[in-house]
Amino acid sequence: MKSTTKKITTNTRVIKDLLTKYRDTFQAFRELINNSLQAESKNIKINIEYVNEANIKSPIKSIEIVDDGFGVPFNEFDKRILEIGTTSKASGQGIGRFSSLQIGELMHIETVGFDKTKKQFSKTKFSMDTLDFNDAQLEETEFKVDYEYLEGEHNPYYKVKIEQLHHNKQEKLAKRNKIHEHFLSQNIDQAIFEHYPFEIFHNTVNFIINGNALKREHFVIDKPSKKTINYVDKKGKTHELNFYFYNINSTLNKVKVFFQTDNAGLKSVAHEYTYSSDWYTSDLGTWFIYIESPMLNADLFRNLDLEALGEAEINNLKNTIKETINDFFKAKNKRFEKFLNSLENDKYYPYQNNEQPASKSQEVLFKKVAYLLEDEHQLIQKDDKIRNFLYPLLDKAISNGNIQYIFNKVLKLSEESLEKFQNLLEKTDLEDVVHFASVVADKTEFLEFLHELTYGELSKHLKERSQLHKIVEDELWLFGENYNGTPKLWSDKKIGNILKELRIKYFNYEPTKDDENLIEFDESGLNDITDLFFFNEKITDTDVKEIMVVELKSPKCAISKKELNQIDDYAFTIEQHSALPNEKVKYKLILISSRLTKYAKSQVKSRRLNFPDNPFMYDKKTEKNIEVYVMEWSELIEQNKRKLSYLANKLEVKDKSVKTKFEKEYAELVDEKISAQLRLVK
């Protein structure tokens, strides 16, 4: 065999921007498979060397792929292999053959191809070690290439072997260089099928993994169902969407959706996600759904350019896909549909008479648990009156985040299933989100109450108006998210006494017309409400004690020039007071009333310009860490309403994600007895 040296035509920018551009190592490996398919290979062998050695971090030592495609003759080796970033293929960037460099430092290529000029087969060997061109221009680096021309007929092939995996290095590793879990021995067969179902189902390509051929019957139950719909985009153009529904021989018990694209004649999966169908239940088994359409081209997913379609178009497409899949499972799952009709018409169903759950997940979770209970105890079928308190109790437990208690105490799952459920809680924030939705609803309701208490008709009829400060003390989240769930706490009596004395000195007075801070009311009740004062302490994440002092002016007292001078004097005295600590202490002073005078509004507006990133901040002292805030109740209420509105909008997106995760793992949450019963009744 002869040897020569070659240079690769490119530069380090191409290496950085193109050769390691893949999302993860398995996607990089799929580029090698795609190259084999584009070479019209009929057999693709994947050999993974699994080891259990202490000196390597992953259980894999090397990865090899061998195909029986066209191969590359030596006379075309420069153009087809050594020119990176060219258009040597009909489609693409011509860099997939080097994707193995994202997986390992050392790559070996060996190929036999037919030289049409010499009418002879050649064998070529080439190795690349990324350490050879570290910190060097790639086009200036020479690589050894061994080649020989062969006598007679030979079977062409192309082989790539990857060694010295990045994952096995000891230094810190980028996520995209870590060995993907799909490479593991227990996952690799399923992963190849998921990404190349068309080839395996139609027997167009044989995949042989460590000597074992993948067969259609290993994965698919019966024939797939196909459904074609016409999708009309926002511009009025009609696109054909093809849906292929595969019932998979698997215990995953979930629905996975794959977008399948045609890239230079190659059908491959460009994007995937786990789908949550309102009509899917675990007794239907595992389903893979493949969607293909000319509008879903490879570049759309490769460049992560879904947003190029526009938000309205994306939502329209998502809804169309969801409706199509829902219709499919609704037709299959008549049993669940019958149960839902019974449940929603049941007089004990909690979401009726305008009673709505805080989130979609809460309702879905309730229905799923009720479905299990019905299967186990036939509560509706037997008209068991226990539903009268069991359903509300179940709904309350879900909204309070006590989901695990439900499965543990109500359903009494097996230890194995409980362990699976615990693993689910560690992987998803389902429990937190359902509870969070209820919290958002409760806080929104409280803000409406607070507005009535400080401005509205409700204030005229409250008997214990002097208890306003106690109400506010229990809702400290009003003054910042860092106080969410924080109780009123105080431990240092010495500091507390000083703050009280200073408060009496500066704020203990009655508003007057002369001071222009008196708000007169017709109702005597509002005039009975006094100024309110409380303080609270908490330790922040940075181990700083934060002391919050809140001065709530009575409804009859507007914040005027007098009050602004008082809060300035109060803050200055705290700053200068030698008995008040300085180190690792932050003072947060809040002055709040139902109204600011014109003078106060002018002053507050000017002062706030100095703190554009901190709403309502009026002043900041530097000698001690003191922040002063001045605000109207209406401002504080409106700001919190905006926050909750934003959280509710974000919750809708997050809610769907968590709902998906619950649906995905739902089958694993029921014990074996229930699972067996579900499978018997289709």
Order of alpha helices (4+ residues) and beta strands (2+ residues): beta-alpha-beta-beta-beta-beta-beta-beta-alpha-alpha-beta-beta-beta-beta-beta-beta-beta-alpha-alpha-alpha-alpha-alpha-alpha-alpha-alpha-alpha-alpha-beta-beta-alpha-beta-alpha-beta-beta-alpha-alpha
